[in-house]
């Protein structure tokens, strides 16, 4: 568990100041809970029109998501869907 916390705390998101100590602790809890119960996780965000966009990732990729974030193709935000 400490290795997981260290990985998230030393990742790109934490280094950029986007994660607090509390959010790092919660991320560790979520990864532990989800890796036991789920195979895949749907990660979503809203585009400029409020439409949900996202990716499905395997649960084992969650530590990397919390450490370094997730890339998304720019075409999701560059095309006008209004």
C-alpha positions as CSV (number, residue, x, y, z in Angstrom):
1,X,0.0,0.0,0.0
2,X,2.9,2.4,0.8
3,X,4.4,1.7,-2.7
4,X,1.0,2.7,-4.3
5,X,0.8,5.9,-2.2
6,X,4.4,6.8,-3.1
7,X,3.7,6.2,-6.8
8,X,0.7,8.5,-6.7
9,X,2.4,11.1,-4.5
10,X,5.4,11.3,-6.9
11,X,3.4,11.3,-10.1
12,X,2.8,14.2,-12.5
13,X,-0.5,15.3,-11.0
14,X,0.8,15.5,-7.4
15,X,4.0,17.3,-8.6
16,X,1.8,19.9,-10.4
17,X,0.0,20.5,-7.1
18,X,-3.3,19.0,-8.4
19,X,-3.6,16.4,-5.6
20,X,-3.8,17.2,-1.8
21,X,-2.7,14.7,0.8
22,X,-6.3,13.9,1.4
23,X,-7.0,13.2,-2.3
24,X,-3.9,11.0,-2.5
25,X,-5.1,9.0,0.5
26,X,-8.6,8.7,-1.1
27,X,-7.0,7.6,-4.4
28,X,-5.1,4.8,-2.6
29,X,-8.4,3.7,-1.0
30,X,-10.3,3.8,-4.3
31,X,-7.6,1.8,-6.2
32,X,-7.6,-0.9,-3.4
33,X,-11.4,-1.1,-3.4
34,X,-11.8,-1.1,-7.2
35,X,-9.0,-3.5,-8.0
36,X,-10.7,-6.2,-5.9
37,X,-14.2,-5.7,-7.3
38,X,-13.9,-4.4,-10.8
39,X,-12.3,-5.4,-14.1
40,X,-12.9,-2.2,-16.0
41,X,-13.6,1.5,-15.0
42,X,-15.2,4.2,-17.2
43,X,-13.4,7.5,-16.8
44,X,-15.6,10.5,-17.9
45,X,-15.4,14.2,-18.3
46,X,-17.7,16.7,-20.0
47,X,-16.8,18.6,-23.2
48,X,-17.6,22.2,-23.8
49,X,-21.2,21.4,-24.6
50,X,-21.8,19.3,-21.5
51,X,-21.6,16.0,-23.4
52,X,-19.9,13.1,-21.5
53,X,-16.7,11.9,-23.1
54,X,-14.3,9.4,-21.8
55,X,-12.4,6.1,-21.9
56,X,-12.8,2.6,-20.4
57,X,-9.7,1.4,-18.7
58,X,-8.8,-1.8,-17.0
59,X,-8.8,-1.5,-13.2
60,X,-5.1,-2.3,-13.0
61,X,-4.4,1.0,-14.9
62,X,-5.9,3.1,-12.0
63,X,-2.7,3.7,-10.2
64,X,-1.2,5.2,-13.4
65,X,-4.3,7.3,-13.9
66,X,-4.1,8.8,-10.4
67,X,-0.3,9.3,-10.8
68,X,0.0,10.8,-14.3
69,X,-3.5,11.5,-15.5
70,X,-5.2,10.3,-18.7
71,X,-4.5,11.5,-22.3
72,X,-7.5,12.2,-24.5
73,X,-7.5,12.9,-28.3
74,X,-7.8,16.6,-28.9
75,X,-10.4,15.9,-31.6
76,X,-12.8,15.3,-28.7
77,X,-12.6,19.0,-27.8
78,X,-11.7,20.6,-31.2
79,X,-14.8,19.5,-33.2
80,X,-18.0,21.5,-32.6
81,X,-20.8,19.1,-31.7
82,X,-23.5,21.8,-31.0
